[in-house]
Every structure is written in C-alpha cells, then in structure tokens.
C-alpha cells in the first residue's frame, strides 16, 4: 500500500494481516467514492455535451448549471414502486443487475491506480480482469431469460451474440499486448511502455481494442439493447425504476472500467511528469471517457447484421494481423 492508504492501519497500530485488511477496506471505500463521483459527473457532462451538440440547453434548472439534475432524477426513480413481472423468475431477474454492478466495481478495484496502490498486481492480472469480464454476456442473458418477456429475451440474445463476436478480437489484441510487454501484469505493462506507449507501437491493436471495448460496455454505436423501434428498452424493458437507476449506474461504471483499461494498456497508465501517478491515470481515463461520449452524440446505432459482420469480417482479421506483426517486428 502507498503511505496515504496506510494511515489508518498506522493510526490504529496494526501490523500484518490486520493492517492489510484495514488498508484494503480504506482502498475499497476510496474506489467506491471514485466510481460514484465519476458516474455522477459524467452523467451530467454527457447530457450537457449532447445537448450542446444538438443545440439544446440540457439540464438547467436543478442547481447551478443543472448540476443537481442527476440527484433529482436519482431521488425520483428510487421513490417509485419496485415491481417484477408475474411471469418472471424473480430470483434470477432481480439478482442480475446487482450482480453485474458488483462485478464491475470489483473489476475496477482490481485495476491498480498507481504502482503500489494496492497489492492486487498478480502476474496474470490482465487475464483475470478479462476472464471476469467475459461473464457479463451470461448475466445479461440470464436477465432477459428470467424476465419472462420475449422482447427482453430477444434483446439479451442479440447482446450476447454481439459481445461474443467482439470478445474474440479482444482476446487476440490482449495476447499481442502481453507479448509486446513481456507480461500480463497490469503494472508490468505500464512499466513496459517506457519510452513508447503501445498506441504508437501497435496502432492497429489500439483501434481494434477501442472498438471492441465500446461493444463490450455496450456504448453507442453498439447499444443494440436499446433498439427502441425494435425491442423497446431491450433486456431492461421490464426493469422497474429503482433497478433502472442501478442500470444507469452500471453503464457509467462500465465506461470507467473500459477507459481505465485503455489508458493502462495503450497510453502508459499512470506514467507522466509532475503530477502524482493516480492523477495521470484518471486524467487519461477521463479524456477517453469524454471521447466515448462524443462518439455517442455523433454516430448512429449499427444494425445487428452489419454489427456482427463488422466484428467477424473486419476486426477479427485486423486483430490477427496485429498479433502477427507484433511477433515479427518486436519479438522474433
């Protein structure tokens, strides 16, 4: 642990396992605060940015510059009745979104925000993150299937097919990144990007990874679950207001997770002059998240057949080419 997170255990005169537990709890609280702050700020910023692009005002009246609009919406949604469809498998239906949110928060917790911030830097840290991330399609399918609604079930199937088709190129890019960096440790990959970031050394891999990550977190133009002219609200059709609040929180948390991974794997992670390491990583992740918001405001949703063709016929060959070039140029 870094000294600032060891203050609690030092103040309590704890050592060994007790100190590790206390420091980990402090770090977990800090990560939770970071996620909440990110979700709130970018929820407001996205609404204002899209409104600006569309020549609207966006949130205006609730607080200065509409900063309290998200809080007002949050209170309004939580105040509504929480119901589940009669035909739904209630245990399955009501547990999926909290499970996805908990898994996303845990994945953010596994990502080191600085070189020695927390002792989760196992040798296969990158693979651990993506193995856990691969459970998302299964949870989405369980939500749609458990709702008892044919529209939600079809949407869940579409989301699973999309995620699977984009996870294959993602795996090949991860293999190339690990080969180039000589490690699958997240901290090790950051150290390997000195002096050149991987975005410079493997631009094809970056483009494939960025697009596949957009699909993985279901951000536009890959938000086919919300094809409202076909599937209403997709696998969230039967979700009541309180759970819809969790779903919105989940969306921005997944965007933070994707931005952190892109920053670590291709933009040097926390490396940078003058500022503390975790500040550099968060700045890079925030810039990437803002660019993702601009994509939502300027691109239309892809049709499912074109989306799948794009993944299998274009991204998969590009990811293989990137892997081969990485081996021939940097490893052989």
Order of alpha helices (4+ residues) and beta strands (2+ residues): alpha-alpha-alpha-alpha-alpha-alpha-alpha-alpha-alpha-alpha-alpha-alpha-alpha-alpha-alpha
